[in-house]
Structure formats: structure tokens, C-alpha cells
Amino acid sequence: MARVTVEDCVDKVPNRFDLVLMAAQRARAVAAGAELTIDRDNDKNPVVALREIAESTVLPEVLREAIIEDMQKRVDDDEPEMAANAEDSDEANADTQLGEGDRMSEDELLRALQAQIDAPAPARTPETEEYD
């Protein structure tokens, strides 16, 4: 049953990987309580989702947008002022957490890193040799 359904869907969504993502998205929506657009016929959610895609009762573009929304990590903010205020407060917090001696210039940082690279390797002891 599912193989025939997948073959029917390839006409609507030519890329099988996209088809899998869309069918999974729709199956999760059905499991979460979304209204079915076809009769269930005692099929499981993934098969119902494939049948809905094959019969064009659910649009692939709508499913693609739902996938993007679900995978999106950052929510677009319509108020850039609040974002700017948050950045200013983050910088202020970083300044208060660091003391005077905690800041390094780029040149000082590069010199410190080069000194660590140039430093001789620590002497081998019996304790360190057993971990090699």
C-alpha cells in the first residue's frame, strides 16, 4: 500500500527526500490533531499523509513552509529597537563582569598564544606514560 502511495506522490513532489520530509510533517500534524482531508480507511498517519499528498488535498508548498517554521531556530523579530536594547544591555553586562586586568588586546592575545606554542613540552612522568 505505501509503495503504491509513494509512486503516486512522486508526480506531485519529484524529489523523494522532500516527499519524506513533507509526509513526516503532515503525519506529525495529523497526530497532533490536524483535520484529515481524506478518509482514514484504517491507515496509519504516514500512509494517510502520503495519500493526502497523492490526492492533492494538501499542498506541498504549505507543507514546505510548515517544515521551515518547525526547523527555524530564530524567530524573526518585528521590533528592531528591542533587539538593539538587548545588545546594549549584553555589552554592559559583559563590561561589568570583566575587571580591568581581564581584558587583552589582540596583540597581547597573539603573543600569549605564541608563548604557549613555543613553550617546551611538559616532562614525561610515569603517571602520564600509562595514559599514552
N, CA, C and O atoms as a GROMACS GRO file, in nm:
protein
  528
    1MET      N    1   0.082  -0.120   0.000
    1MET     CA    2   0.000   0.000   0.000
    1MET      C    3   0.086   0.126   0.000
    1MET      O    4   0.062   0.217  -0.078
    2ALA      N    5   0.187   0.132   0.086
    2ALA     CA    6   0.269   0.252   0.095
    2ALA      C    7   0.354   0.270  -0.030
    2ALA      O    8   0.375   0.383  -0.073
    3ARG      N    9   0.403   0.162  -0.089
    3ARG     CA   10   0.486   0.175  -0.209
    3ARG      C   11   0.404   0.238  -0.323
    3ARG      O   12   0.452   0.328  -0.392
    4VAL      N   13   0.283   0.192  -0.341
    4VAL     CA   14   0.197   0.249  -0.444
    4VAL      C   15   0.170   0.396  -0.413
    4VAL      O   16   0.169   0.479  -0.504
    5THR      N   17   0.150   0.429  -0.287
    5THR     CA   18   0.124   0.566  -0.248
    5THR      C   19   0.244   0.654  -0.276
    5THR      O   20   0.228   0.766  -0.324
    6VAL      N   21   0.364   0.606  -0.249
    6VAL     CA   22   0.486   0.683  -0.278
    6VAL      C   23   0.497   0.706  -0.427
    6VAL      O   24   0.530   0.817  -0.471
    7GLU      N   25   0.471   0.604  -0.507
    7GLU     CA   26   0.478   0.619  -0.652
    7GLU      C   27   0.376   0.723  -0.701
    7GLU      O   28   0.405   0.798  -0.794
    8ASP      N   29   0.260   0.728  -0.639
    8ASP     CA   30   0.160   0.828  -0.676
    8ASP      C   31   0.206   0.969  -0.638
    8ASP      O   32   0.174   1.065  -0.707
    9CYS      N   33   0.280   0.981  -0.529
    9CYS     CA   34   0.324   1.111  -0.479
    9CYS      C   35   0.438   1.170  -0.560
    9CYS      O   36   0.454   1.292  -0.564
   10VAL      N   37   0.518   1.086  -0.624
   10VAL     CA   38   0.634   1.135  -0.697
   10VAL      C   39   0.591   1.231  -0.808
   10VAL      O   40   0.669   1.318  -0.848
   11ASP      N   41   0.469   1.216  -0.858
   11ASP     CA   42   0.418   1.310  -0.958
   11ASP      C   43   0.400   1.450  -0.898
   11ASP      O   44   0.421   1.550  -0.966
   12LYS      N   45   0.360   1.455  -0.772
   12LYS     CA   46   0.334   1.583  -0.706
   12LYS      C   47   0.462   1.644  -0.649
   12LYS      O   48   0.482   1.766  -0.655
   13VAL      N   49   0.549   1.559  -0.592
   13VAL     CA   50   0.676   1.603  -0.533
   13VAL      C   51   0.785   1.516  -0.595
   13VAL      O   52   0.803   1.402  -0.552
   14PRO      N   53   0.858   1.566  -0.694
   14PRO     CA   54   0.953   1.482  -0.766
   14PRO      C   55   1.072   1.434  -0.682
   14PRO      O   56   1.126   1.326  -0.709
   15ASN      N   57   1.112   1.509  -0.584
   15ASN     CA   58   1.226   1.470  -0.501
   15ASN      C   59   1.176   1.384  -0.386
   15ASN      O   60   1.096   1.429  -0.304
   16ARG      N   61   1.220   1.261  -0.380
   16ARG     CA   62   1.173   1.168  -0.276
   16ARG      C   63   1.212   1.212  -0.135
   16ARG      O   64   1.140   1.187  -0.039
   17PHE      N   65   1.327   1.278  -0.123
   17PHE     CA   66   1.369   1.324   0.009
   17PHE      C   67   1.274   1.434   0.058
   17PHE      O   68   1.236   1.435   0.175
   18ASP      N   69   1.237   1.526  -0.031
   18ASP     CA   70   1.139   1.627   0.006
   18ASP      C   71   1.005   1.562   0.040
   18ASP      O   72   0.936   1.605   0.132
   19LEU      N   73   0.970   1.461  -0.036
   19LEU     CA   74   0.845   1.390  -0.011
   19LEU      C   75   0.843   1.329   0.129
   19LEU      O   76   0.742   1.336   0.199
   20VAL      N   77   0.954   1.269   0.169
   20VAL     CA   78   0.962   1.210   0.303
   20VAL      C   79   0.946   1.318   0.409
   20VAL      O   80   0.873   1.299   0.506
   21LEU      N   81   1.015   1.432   0.391
   21LEU     CA   82   1.003   1.540   0.488
   21LEU      C   83   0.859   1.592   0.497
   21LEU      O   84   0.807   1.615   0.606
   22MET      N   85   0.798   1.609   0.382
   22MET     CA   86   0.660   1.661   0.380
   22MET      C   87   0.561   1.563   0.440
   22MET      O   88   0.472   1.602   0.516
   23ALA      N   89   0.575   1.436   0.406
   23ALA     CA   90   0.484   1.336   0.461
   23ALA      C   91   0.502   1.324   0.612
   23ALA      O   92   0.404   1.309   0.685
   24ALA      N   93   0.626   1.330   0.658
   24ALA     CA   94   0.651   1.323   0.802
   24ALA      C   95   0.591   1.444   0.873
   24ALA      O   96   0.532   1.431   0.980
   25GLN      N   97   0.606   1.562   0.812
   25GLN     CA   98   0.549   1.683   0.870
   25GLN      C   99   0.397   1.670   0.881
   25GLN      O  100   0.338   1.703   0.984
   26ARG      N  101   0.335   1.623   0.775
   26ARG     CA  102   0.189   1.608   0.774
   26ARG      C  103   0.145   1.500   0.873
   26ARG      O  104   0.043   1.516   0.941
   27ALA      N  105   0.220   1.391   0.882
   27ALA     CA  106   0.186   1.284   0.976
   27ALA      C  107   0.193   1.335   1.120
   27ALA      O  108   0.109   1.300   1.202
   28ARG      N  109   0.294   1.418   1.150
   28ARG     CA  110   0.303   1.476   1.285
   28ARG      C  111   0.186   1.569   1.312
   28ARG      O  112   0.132   1.573   1.422
   29ALA      N  113   0.147   1.645   1.210
   29ALA     CA  114   0.032   1.735   1.226
   29ALA      C  115  -0.096   1.656   1.251
   29ALA      O  116  -0.178   1.694   1.335
   30VAL      N  117  -0.113   1.546   1.178
   30VAL     CA  118  -0.231   1.461   1.198
   30VAL      C  119  -0.229   1.403   1.339
   30VAL      O  120  -0.332   1.398   1.406
   31ALA      N  121  -0.112   1.358   1.383
   31ALA     CA  122  -0.100   1.302   1.518
   31ALA      C  123  -0.130   1.407   1.624
   31ALA      O  124  -0.180   1.375   1.733
   32ALA      N  125  -0.100   1.534   1.593
   32ALA     CA  126  -0.125   1.642   1.688
   32ALA      C  127  -0.270   1.690   1.684
   32ALA      O  128  -0.309   1.776   1.763
   33GLY      N  129  -0.350   1.634   1.592
   33GLY     CA  130  -0.491   1.668   1.591
   33GLY      C  131  -0.538   1.746   1.470
   33GLY      O  132  -0.651   1.794   1.469
   34ALA      N  133  -0.454   1.761   1.368
   34ALA     CA  134  -0.496   1.832   1.247
   34ALA      C  135  -0.608   1.755   1.178
   34ALA      O  136  -0.615   1.632   1.185
   35GLU      N  137  -0.696   1.829   1.113
   35GLU     CA  138  -0.811   1.767   1.047
   35GLU      C  139  -0.767   1.691   0.923
   35GLU      O  140  -0.686   1.740   0.844
   36LEU      N  141  -0.820   1.570   0.907
   36LEU     CA  142  -0.789   1.489   0.789
   36LEU      C  143  -0.865   1.543   0.669
   36LEU      O  144  -0.978   1.590   0.681
   37THR      N  145  -0.802   1.535   0.552
   37THR     CA  146  -0.868   1.581   0.429
   37THR      C  147  -0.920   1.464   0.346
   37THR      O  148  -0.985   1.485   0.244
   38ILE      N  149  -0.891   1.341   0.390
   38ILE     CA  150  -0.941   1.220   0.324
   38ILE      C  151  -0.988   1.123   0.431
   38ILE      O  152  -0.964   1.146   0.550
   39ASP      N  153  -1.053   1.016   0.391
   39ASP     CA  154  -1.094   0.913   0.487
   39ASP      C  155  -0.972   0.834   0.532
   39ASP      O  156  -0.883   0.804   0.452
   40ARG      N  157  -0.969   0.801   0.661
   40ARG     CA  158  -0.854   0.730   0.717
   40ARG      C  159  -0.843   0.587   0.663
   40ARG      O  160  -0.732   0.541   0.638
   41ASP      N  161  -0.953   0.518   0.645
   41ASP     CA  162  -0.954   0.379   0.596
   41ASP      C  163  -0.862   0.289   0.678
   41ASP      O  164  -0.797   0.201   0.622
   42ASN      N  165  -0.858   0.309   0.807
   42ASN     CA  166  -0.779   0.227   0.899
   42ASN      C  167  -0.629   0.231   0.868
   42ASN      O  168  -0.556   0.138   0.903
   43ASP      N  169  -0.581   0.338   0.803
   43ASP     CA  170  -0.438   0.353   0.773
   43ASP      C  171  -0.372   0.433   0.884
   43ASP      O  172  -0.436   0.509   0.956
   44LYS      N  173  -0.242   0.413   0.897
   44LYS     CA  174  -0.164   0.489   0.995
   44LYS      C  175  -0.135   0.628   0.941
   44LYS      O  176  -0.151   0.655   0.822
   45ASN      N  177  -0.090   0.716   1.030
   45ASN     CA  178  -0.071   0.856   0.994
   45ASN      C  179   0.023   0.878   0.876
   45ASN      O  180  -0.010   0.959   0.789
   46PRO      N  181   0.139   0.810   0.866
   46PRO     CA  182   0.225   0.833   0.750
   46PRO      C  183   0.159   0.796   0.617
   46PRO      O  184   0.177   0.864   0.517
   47VAL      N  185   0.082   0.688   0.617
   47VAL     CA  186   0.014   0.646   0.494
   47VAL      C  187  -0.097   0.746   0.460
   47VAL      O  188  -0.117   0.778   0.343
   48VAL      N  189  -0.167   0.794   0.561
   48VAL     CA  190  -0.270   0.896   0.538
   48VAL      C  191  -0.206   1.021   0.480
   48VAL      O  192  -0.259   1.081   0.386
   49ALA      N  193  -0.091   1.061   0.535
   49ALA     CA  194  -0.022   1.180   0.485
   49ALA      C  195   0.019   1.162   0.339
   49ALA      O  196   0.003   1.254   0.259
   50LEU      N  197   0.072   1.045   0.305
   50LEU     CA  198   0.110   1.019   0.166
   50LEU      C  199  -0.012   1.020   0.074
   50LEU      O  200  -0.006   1.074  -0.037
   51ARG      N  201  -0.121   0.963   0.120
   51ARG     CA  202  -0.243   0.963   0.038
   51ARG      C  203  -0.296   1.105   0.017
   51ARG      O  204  -0.344   1.139  -0.091
   52GLU      N  205  -0.286   1.188   0.122
   52GLU     CA  206  -0.330   1.328   0.109
   52GLU      C  207  -0.244   1.402   0.007
   52GLU      O  208  -0.296   1.479  -0.073
   53ILE      N  209  -0.114   1.377   0.010
   53ILE     CA  210  -0.025   1.442  -0.088
   53ILE      C  211  -0.055   1.390  -0.228
   53ILE      O  212  -0.060   1.468  -0.323
   54ALA      N  213  -0.076   1.259  -0.242
   54ALA     CA  214  -0.102   1.200  -0.373
   54ALA      C  215  -0.232   1.251  -0.433
   54ALA      O  216  -0.242   1.272  -0.554
   55GLU      N  217  -0.332   1.273  -0.349
   55GLU     CA  218  -0.462   1.320  -0.398
   55GLU      C  219  -0.472   1.472  -0.402
   55GLU      O  220  -0.578   1.527  -0.432
   56SER      N  221  -0.361   1.540  -0.372
   56SER     CA  222  -0.353   1.687  -0.376
   56SER      C  223  -0.454   1.756  -0.287
   56SER      O  224  -0.501   1.865  -0.318
   57THR      N  225  -0.489   1.692  -0.175
   57THR     CA  226  -0.577   1.759  -0.079
   57THR      C  227  -0.497   1.845   0.018
   57THR      O  228  -0.552   1.928   0.089
   58VAL      N  229  -0.365   1.824   0.019
   58VAL     CA  230  -0.273   1.906   0.096
   58VAL      C  231  -0.167   1.955  -0.002
   58VAL      O  232  -0.110   1.875  -0.076
   59LEU      N  233  -0.141   2.084  -0.002
   59LEU     CA  234  -0.046   2.141  -0.098
   59LEU      C  235   0.098   2.125  -0.048
   59LEU      O  236   0.126   2.151   0.068
   60PRO      N  237   0.188   2.082  -0.136
   60PRO     CA  238   0.329   2.068  -0.096
   60PRO      C  239   0.391   2.200  -0.049
   60PRO      O  240   0.477   2.199   0.040
   61GLU      N  241   0.348   2.312  -0.107
   61GLU     CA  242   0.403   2.442  -0.066
   61GLU      C  243   0.368   2.472   0.080
   61GLU      O  244   0.450   2.527   0.154
   62VAL      N  245   0.248   2.436   0.120
   62VAL     CA  246   0.206   2.459   0.259
   62VAL      C  247   0.288   2.372   0.353
   62VAL      O  248   0.332   2.418   0.459
   63LEU      N  249   0.310   2.247   0.314
   63LEU     CA  250   0.392   2.157   0.397
   63LEU      C  251   0.536   2.205   0.404
   63LEU      O  252   0.599   2.198   0.509
   64ARG      N  253   0.589   2.254   0.292
   64ARG     CA  254   0.727   2.304   0.290
   64ARG      C  255   0.743   2.421   0.387
   64ARG      O  256   0.842   2.427   0.460
   65GLU      N  257   0.647   2.513   0.388
   65GLU     CA  258   0.651   2.626   0.482
   65GLU      C  259   0.641   2.578   0.626
   65GLU      O  260   0.709   2.632   0.714
   66ALA      N  261   0.558   2.478   0.652
   66ALA     CA  262   0.546   2.425   0.788
   66ALA      C  263   0.676   2.361   0.833
   66ALA      O  264   0.714   2.373   0.950
   67ILE      N  265   0.746   2.293   0.742
   67ILE     CA  266   0.875   2.233   0.775
   67ILE      C  267   0.974   2.342   0.813
   67ILE      O  268   1.045   2.330   0.912
   68ILE      N  269   0.978   2.448   0.734
   68ILE     CA  270   1.071   2.558   0.760
   68ILE      C  271   1.041   2.622   0.895
   68ILE      O  272   1.132   2.649   0.972
   69GLU      N  273   0.914   2.645   0.923
   69GLU     CA  274   0.876   2.706   1.051
   69GLU      C  275   0.915   2.618   1.169
   69GLU      O  276   0.961   2.668   1.271
   70ASP      N  277   0.896   2.487   1.155
   70ASP     CA  278   0.929   2.396   1.265
   70ASP      C  279   1.080   2.386   1.287
   70ASP      O  280   1.125   2.369   1.400
   71MET      N  281   1.157   2.395   1.180
   71MET     CA  282   1.302   2.380   1.192
   71MET      C  283   1.371   2.512   1.226
   71MET      O  284   1.489   2.513   1.260
   72GLN      N  285   1.299   2.622   1.215
   72GLN     CA  286   1.358   2.752   1.237
   72GLN      C  287   1.396   2.769   1.384
   72GLN      O  288   1.313   2.750   1.473
   73LYS      N  289   1.522   2.804   1.408
   73LYS     CA  290   1.570   2.820   1.544
   73LYS      C  291   1.546   2.962   1.596
   73LYS      O  292   1.518   2.980   1.715
   74ARG      N  293   1.557   3.061   1.509
   74ARG     CA  294   1.546   3.200   1.550
   74ARG      C  295   1.414   3.255   1.499
   74ARG      O  296   1.379   3.237   1.382
   75VAL      N  297   1.341   3.320   1.587
   75VAL     CA  298   1.214   3.381   1.548
   75VAL      C  299   1.244   3.523   1.501
   75VAL      O  300   1.311   3.600   1.570
   76ASP      N  301   1.196   3.557   1.382
   76ASP     CA  302   1.217   3.692   1.330
   76ASP      C  303   1.147   3.792   1.420
   76ASP      O  304   1.032   3.773   1.460
   77ASP      N  305   1.219   3.898   1.451
   77ASP     CA  306   1.167   4.000   1.541
   77ASP      C  307   1.124   4.121   1.459
   77ASP      O  308   1.203   4.174   1.382
   78ASP      N  309   1.000   4.163   1.476
   78ASP     CA  310   0.949   4.278   1.403
   78ASP      C  311   0.990   4.410   1.469
   78ASP      O  312   0.973   4.516   1.410
   79GLU      N  313   1.042   4.404   1.590
   79GLU     CA  314   1.078   4.525   1.662
   79GLU      C  315   1.229   4.532   1.677
   79GLU      O  316   1.282   4.479   1.775
   80PRO      N  317   1.299   4.597   1.583
   80PRO     CA  318   1.445   4.603   1.592
   80PRO      C  319   1.495   4.685   1.710
   80PRO      O  320   1.608   4.667   1.755
   81GLU      N  321   1.411   4.775   1.763
   81GLU     CA  322   1.452   4.856   1.877
   81GLU      C  323   1.480   4.768   1.999
   81GLU      O  324   1.577   4.790   2.072
   82MET      N  325   1.394   4.669   2.022
   82MET     CA  326   1.413   4.581   2.137
   82MET      C  327   1.540   4.500   2.121
   82MET      O  328   1.610   4.476   2.219
   83ALA      N  329   1.572   4.458   2.000
   83ALA     CA  330   1.694   4.382   1.975
   83ALA      C  331   1.816   4.469   2.002
   83ALA      O  332   1.914   4.422   2.059
   84ALA      N  333   1.811   4.596   1.960
   84ALA     CA  334   1.923   4.686   1.984
   84ALA      C  335   1.941   4.711   2.133
   84ALA      O  336   2.054   4.714   2.182
   85ASN      N  337   1.831   4.727   2.206
   85ASN     CA  338   1.840   4.747   2.351
   85ASN      C  339   1.897   4.624   2.420
   85ASN      O  340   1.974   4.637   2.515
   86ALA      N  341   1.862   4.506   2.373
   86ALA     CA  342   1.914   4.383   2.432
   86ALA      C  343   2.064   4.372   2.408
   86ALA      O  344   2.137   4.329   2.497
   87GLU      N  345   2.111   4.412   2.290
   87GLU     CA  346   2.255   4.407   2.261
   87GLU      C  347   2.329   4.504   2.351
   87GLU      O  348   2.437   4.472   2.402
   88ASP      N  349   2.273   4.626   2.372
   88ASP     CA  350   2.337   4.724   2.458
   88ASP      C  351   2.348   4.672   2.601
   88ASP      O  352   2.450   4.690   2.666
   89SER      N  353   2.242   4.607   2.650
   89SER     CA  354   2.245   4.555   2.787
   89SER      C  355   2.342   4.438   2.798
   89SER      O  356   2.406   4.420   2.902
   90ASP      N  357   2.354   4.356   2.691
   90ASP     CA  358   2.451   4.246   2.693
   90ASP      C  359   2.593   4.299   2.700
   90ASP      O  360   2.676   4.245   2.774
   91GLU      N  361   2.622   4.405   2.625
   91GLU     CA  362   2.756   4.464   2.629
   91GLU      C  363   2.784   4.524   2.766
   91GLU      O  364   2.895   4.512   2.818
   92ALA      N  365   2.683   4.587   2.826
   92ALA     CA  366   2.701   4.645   2.958
   92ALA      C  367   2.727   4.536   3.061
   92ALA      O  368   2.812   4.552   3.149
   93ASN      N  369   2.654   4.424   3.052
   93ASN     CA  370   2.676   4.313   3.144
   93ASN      C  371   2.815   4.255   3.127
   93ASN      O  372   2.879   4.220   3.226
   94ALA      N  373   2.862   4.243   3.004
   94ALA     CA  374   2.995   4.189   2.979
   94ALA      C  375   3.101   4.281   3.037
   94ALA      O  376   3.201   4.234   3.091
   95ASP      N  377   3.079   4.413   3.026
   95ASP     CA  378   3.176   4.508   3.080
   95ASP      C  379   3.182   4.500   3.232
   95ASP      O  380   3.290   4.512   3.289
   96THR      N  381   3.068   4.481   3.299
   96THR     CA  382   3.068   4.477   3.444
   96THR      C  383   3.125   4.345   3.496
   96THR      O  384   3.178   4.341   3.607
   97GLN      N  385   3.114   4.238   3.418
   97GLN     CA  386   3.166   4.109   3.463
   97GLN      C  387   3.318   4.103   3.452
   97GLN      O  388   3.382   4.030   3.527
   98LEU      N  389   3.376   4.177   3.359
   98LEU     CA  390   3.520   4.175   3.341
   98LEU      C  391   3.583   4.289   3.420
   98LEU      O  392   3.534   4.401   3.418
   99GLY      N  393   3.689   4.259   3.489
   99GLY     CA  394   3.762   4.361   3.562
   99GLY      C  395   3.862   4.429   3.469
   99GLY      O  396   3.870   4.397   3.351
  100GLU      N  397   3.939   4.524   3.524
  100GLU     CA  398   4.037   4.597   3.444
  100GLU      C  399   4.144   4.504   3.388
  100GLU      O  400   4.183   4.519   3.272
  101GLY      N  401   4.192   4.409   3.468
  101GLY     CA  402   4.300   4.322   3.425
  101GLY      C  403   4.254   4.207   3.338
  101GLY      O  404   4.337   4.129   3.290
  102ASP      N  405   4.124   4.193   3.316
  102ASP     CA  406   4.071   4.080   3.241
  102ASP      C  407   4.066   4.102   3.090
  102ASP      O  408   4.036   4.008   3.016
  103ARG      N  409   4.094   4.220   3.044
  103ARG     CA  410   4.086   4.250   2.901
  103ARG      C  411   4.225   4.242   2.839
  103ARG      O  412   4.324   4.282   2.900
  104MET      N  413   4.231   4.188   2.716
  104MET     CA  414   4.356   4.179   2.642
  104MET      C  415   4.336   4.240   2.505
  104MET      O  416   4.228   4.231   2.446
  105SER      N  417   4.440   4.302   2.456
  105SER     CA  418   4.433   4.348   2.317
  105SER      C  419   4.460   4.228   2.227
  105SER      O  420   4.501   4.122   2.273
  106GLU      N  421   4.435   4.246   2.100
  106GLU     CA  422   4.457   4.137   2.005
  106GLU      C  423   4.605   4.098   2.001
  106GLU      O  424   4.638   3.979   1.994
  107ASP      N  425   4.693   4.198   2.006
  107ASP     CA  426   4.837   4.169   2.004
  107ASP      C  427   4.880   4.091   2.128
  107ASP      O  428   4.960   3.998   2.119
  108GLU      N  429   4.826   4.130   2.245
  108GLU     CA  430   4.860   4.058   2.368
  108GLU      C  431   4.812   3.914   2.361
  108GLU      O  432   4.882   3.823   2.405
  109LEU      N  433   4.695   3.893   2.308
  109LEU     CA  434   4.641   3.758   2.295
  109LEU      C  435   4.727   3.674   2.201
  109LEU      O  436   4.758   3.559   2.232
  110LEU      N  437   4.767   3.731   2.089
  110LEU     CA  438   4.852   3.658   1.994
  110LEU      C  439   4.987   3.623   2.057
  110LEU      O  440   5.037   3.512   2.038
  111ARG      N  441   5.046   3.717   2.133
  111ARG     CA  442   5.174   3.689   2.200
  111ARG      C  443   5.158   3.577   2.302
  111ARG      O  444   5.245   3.491   2.314
  112ALA      N  445   5.047   3.578   2.377
  112ALA     CA  446   5.025   3.474   2.478
  112ALA      C  447   5.007   3.338   2.412
  112ALA      O  448   5.060   3.238   2.461
  113LEU      N  449   4.933   3.333   2.303
  113LEU     CA  450   4.915   3.206   2.232
  113LEU      C  451   5.047   3.156   2.174
  113LEU      O  452   5.076   3.036   2.180
  114GLN      N  453   5.126   3.246   2.117
  114GLN     CA  454   5.255   3.205   2.060
  114GLN      C  455   5.348   3.156   2.170
  114GLN      O  456   5.425   3.063   2.148
  115ALA      N  457   5.342   3.217   2.288
  115ALA     CA  458   5.426   3.173   2.400
  115ALA      C  459   5.387   3.032   2.443
  115ALA      O  460   5.474   2.952   2.478
  116GLN      N  461   5.258   3.001   2.440
  116GLN     CA  462   5.216   2.865   2.475
  116GLN      C  463   5.263   2.764   2.372
  116GLN      O  464   5.300   2.652   2.406
  117ILE      N  465   5.261   2.804   2.246
  117ILE     CA  466   5.306   2.713   2.140
  117ILE      C  467   5.456   2.689   2.151
  117ILE      O  468   5.502   2.577   2.133
  118ASP      N  469   5.531   2.796   2.180
  118ASP     CA  470   5.677   2.787   2.186
  118ASP      C  471   5.728   2.722   2.314
  118ASP      O  472   5.844   2.681   2.320
  119ALA      N  473   5.644   2.712   2.416
  119ALA     CA  474   5.687   2.656   2.544
  119ALA      C  475   5.725   2.509   2.526
  119ALA      O  476   5.662   2.439   2.447
  120PRO      N  477   5.827   2.462   2.599
  120PRO     CA  478   5.866   2.322   2.587
  120PRO      C  479   5.755   2.230   2.639
  120PRO      O  480   5.677   2.268   2.726
  121ALA      N  481   5.751   2.112   2.584
  121ALA     CA  482   5.652   2.014   2.627
  121ALA      C  483   5.679   1.974   2.771
  121ALA      O  484   5.795   1.970   2.812
  122PRO      N  485   5.576   1.944   2.849
  122PRO     CA  486   5.597   1.902   2.988
  122PRO      C  487   5.674   1.770   2.992
  122PRO      O  488   5.662   1.685   2.904
  123ALA      N  489   5.752   1.757   3.098
  123ALA     CA  490   5.832   1.635   3.115
  123ALA      C  491   5.740   1.515   3.134
  123ALA      O  492   5.635   1.526   3.197
  124ARG      N  493   5.782   1.403   3.080
  124ARG     CA  494   5.702   1.281   3.092
  124ARG      C  495   5.730   1.218   3.228
  124ARG      O  496   5.844   1.207   3.272
  125THR      N  497   5.625   1.179   3.292
  125THR     CA  498   5.635   1.113   3.422
  125THR      C  499   5.572   0.976   3.409
  125THR      O  500   5.498   0.951   3.313
  126PRO      N  501   5.598   0.887   3.503
  126PRO     CA  502   5.535   0.754   3.494
  126PRO      C  503   5.383   0.762   3.492
  126PRO      O  504   5.318   0.677   3.430
  127GLU      N  505   5.324   0.863   3.559
  127GLU     CA  506   5.179   0.875   3.560
  127GLU      C  507   5.126   0.910   3.421
  127GLU      O  508   5.023   0.856   3.380
  128THR      N  509   5.194   0.998   3.348
  128THR     CA  510   5.146   1.037   3.215
  128THR      C  511   5.174   0.930   3.111
  128THR      O  512   5.100   0.921   3.013
  129GLU      N  513   5.277   0.849   3.129
  129GLU     CA  514   5.311   0.747   3.031
  129GLU      C  515   5.208   0.634   3.028
  129GLU      O  516   5.187   0.573   2.923
  130GLU      N  517   5.145   0.606   3.140
  130GLU     CA  518   5.048   0.497   3.141
  130GLU      C  519   4.921   0.533   3.064
  130GLU      O  520   4.842   0.443   3.033
  131TYR      N  521   4.898   0.660   3.034
  131TYR     CA  522   4.780   0.700   2.957
  131TYR      C  523   4.808   0.708   2.808
  131TYR      O  524   4.714   0.726   2.730
  132ASP      N  525   4.931   0.695   2.765
  132ASP     CA  526   4.965   0.703   2.622
  132ASP      C  527   4.932   0.577   2.550
  132ASP      O  528   4.954   0.568   2.429
   0.00000   0.00000   0.00000
